[in-house]
Structures are given as structure tokens and as C-alpha cells.
Amino acid sequence: MDLQSPIVRFKEPLNAYILHFSRFPLGIADAVSRIPSNQAGIYFWFRAFNYPNQREGFSNALKKDLDSPKFPTRTGQVKPYFEVSIGSSSGISKGKSNQLDKALKQDTFRDHLRNLLNLSVIFQAPLYIGKSKDIRQRVESHLSEASILQDRLSQCNLDIEQTALLVMPMEEHIELGLDDFDDELLYEEIFSRLFNPLLNLRIG
């Protein structure tokens, strides 16, 4: 498995693959075109860490990600009188930042960190989870300028090229025949509760 490839394919589960958007020379549209038409399945959006090789660029990109909000500000009602907003706060102390600067001067540390971050889909929570009868069409709608997902990403100082998409195809769409409930929402409900995606808000 070539972890530097634009498309990383898995032996198990069969036919699953990751699209690293920043690694496609012809851009995101080229990446999305690799998703077969009318492919049903579940998709998981992840943060990708594609830092420059040179020391200063690597250091700046890492610090920007460490300082970025971890989720968009959320607002809700506390009845009967209050509206409450909650946001994320990040960043590291000055002392730790100085130690990080010292460590980042070492090529071996940066190389080791880069290798770990290439595997980050294994140990990070997804940004977003969805299910669709046509994943390519759904992803294209998420990538449109006015999409809710794009707005939530921008609130976390992320652009779409800083993400990767894990696609888990289904051999066929399973019709569950649920009363007054979309089966796609049921999958999203289950996975959202199990995996805590940062940008899914539709739970409950």
C-alpha cells in the first residue's frame, strides 16, 4: 500500500479506497471523477496532513493546524430564556511551543511525524460521515461553494484540499423499508453516535 499515492486502495474491506484531494495534479474534480457513477456506499471525510518537506513550511503548517478551531461554533436554546454558544479553543503554551520548535529542527522528527500523519485516518475521528445511493453525486454537492459542509470546514480553517475521503462501497443498495425514516439517516445516526464526527450535526 503506497501511503503517498492520490488513491490508497484497501484489500479489506474489499473495494474500499481513500482519495487524498491535494495529491491529484488535475485537482479535486479529477479526484471525484474516480468515484464510479451510481456507486452506493458510505463515505467518511477526514482531515489530511500534507505538509511541505522543507523545515519552515512544515513547522508553519503544523502550528496552524494545532491553533485552528477543532469544530465550528454551535448555538442552541436553553429554554425558556437563553441561547448558548459553544466554540473550541486550541493552541499550546509558549513553553511547549518552544520545545516543538526545537524538535522540528531535527529531520528525523519531522520524517517520523510525517509518516504517522500519513496514517492519521486510522486514529482520528472523521470530520463528516454520510451514506448515499450515488456517492459521486453526493460528494459533488458537498463540494459546491454554497454547501453546508464547505461552510463548516471554513469555520475550522480547513479547505477541501486539506481533506481525504474514505469510500466504503456497498455491492447493492439495501432497501430497509422503514416507516417515515430515510434509511440513509439511520446509517448516519449509527456512525455519528459511534465515531463522533466533528461536522455532523444531525443526531437525535
N, C-alpha and C positions, 0 to 999 in steps of 0.2 A: 504494500500500500504506500503510494507516494503522497506524503502529507503536504507537499508543496504544490501539488497539481491543482488546477482550477476545479476539477471534478474528482472527488475522492469516492470510490465505489467500495461497497462492503460485500463480503462473501455471505455474511449473516448479519441481519436478516436479508434474505435474497432480494436483489434488485434495489436495495436502499443506496442512496448516494447523497453527498454534500456538494453544493455549489458554493464556491468562495467567490463572491461577486467581484472583488478587487483584482482577481487574478486572470480575468478574461480580457485579453488585449482589445477586443472589439466592444467591450462594455457590457453593461447589465442586460441589455436586450439580447445579446448573444448568449448570455448565461441562461436566461429564461427560455430561449428557443430550444435549449437542450432538454427541457421537460416535455415528454411526449404529449401530444394533444389528447384530450379526453382521459387523461390518467387520473384515476381516483386514488385517494390516499390521505395520509396525514402528513402535515409539514410542521417543522419546528424551526423557528428563526433564532439564530444565536449571534452574539457579538463575536466578531472576528478581530484578531490582533495581527495586523500586517505592518509591523514596524520597519522603518528603514534599517539598513545594515550598519550605516556609519553611526558612531557613538552619540553624537549630539542629537541627531534626528531620532534615534531610538529613545534616548533619555527624555526628550521633549514630548514624544508621543505617549510614552508610558505615564509621565506625570500628568498629562492632560486627561488620560483615562482614569487615573487614580483620583483626580479632583472633580470629575464630572458627576452630575447627579445620577443616582442609581435607578430612580424611577421618576415619572412625571409627578408634579404636584397634583394631589387629589383633594376634591372638596365634597363634603357630604353634610346632610342635615342631622343635627342633634335636636330632636323635637322637644318642646314646641317652639323654642325661640332662637336656636343657634345654628349657624353654619360654620363648620370647622374645616380648615385646610391642613393637609399634612404634606410635607416635602422631604426630600432626602438631603442629607448633608454628608459631604465626603472630605477627602484631604487627609494628609498625615502631618504630624507635628514637625516643627523645624528640625529637632534633633534627629528624627527618623529620616527626614528628607536629606539631611547632610550625610547620613550613613548610606542612604540609597545612592547619592551622587558618587560617593567613594566606591561603592560596589560596581556601579555602571561603567567605571573607567576600565574594568577588567573584561577583556574579550571573552574569557571563559564563562563569566557570569552571564553576560548578555546572550551568548550562544545557548547556554543551558536554559535560560528563561524563555528564549525564542522557541526552543524545542518543546518546552512544557506548554506554552501558549498555543502551539500548533495542535495540541491535543485537547484544547480547552473545552470542546463540545462534550467531552467525557465528564468533566467535573463542574460545569457551570449550569445555572438554571437557564432555561430558554427565555428569550425575550418575548416570544409570542408563539402560540400553538393554534393550529386550525385543521379542519378537515374539509375536503371538497370532493365533489364528483369530477371536477376538472381543475386540477391543481394549477396548471399553467394559466388558465383564465383568472383564477382567484389571485395568484401571485401578481399578475399584470395589474389587477385592480388595486392591490396593496401598493404597487409601485407608482401609481398615478399621483400627481402633485397634491391633489386635494384629499388624499386618503388619510384616515384616522391614524393608521399605523405610522405613516410618514411624520405626522404631527407629533406623535408620542416619541418617536425616535429623536426628532429635533429637540424636544424638551430634555433629552438626556445627552445632548451634544453629540449625537451619532448621526452619520449619514449612511445611506443604504450600502455604500461601498465598504463600510466597516462591519458588514454583517455576512453571515453564511446561512444557507438554507439546507436543512436536512430533510430529505423527502423519503417517506416510507410508503411505497406504492401498495395498493390493495389489488389483488387479482381481479376482483369484481366489486361493484358497489353492493353493499349489503342493505337490503330494504328491511327495516325493523318494524314498520307498520305501527308506529307509536301514535297514540291519540293526542292530538293538539300539541305535539312536540316534535321539532325537527331533529332527526337522528344525528345530524352534524353537530348540533348543540350538545347532545348527550356526550359525544366523544370529547368535545371541548371542555365540557363540565368535568368529566372524569380526569382528563390530563391536567387541567388547570388546578384542580384540587390536589393532585399528586405531585406536580412538578413546579408549582408556584411561578409561572411565567410573569415577568415584570410588567408586561404591557397588555395582558388580557384583563379586561375589566368586567366581562360579562359572566359573573359567577353568582349562583343563587337564584 
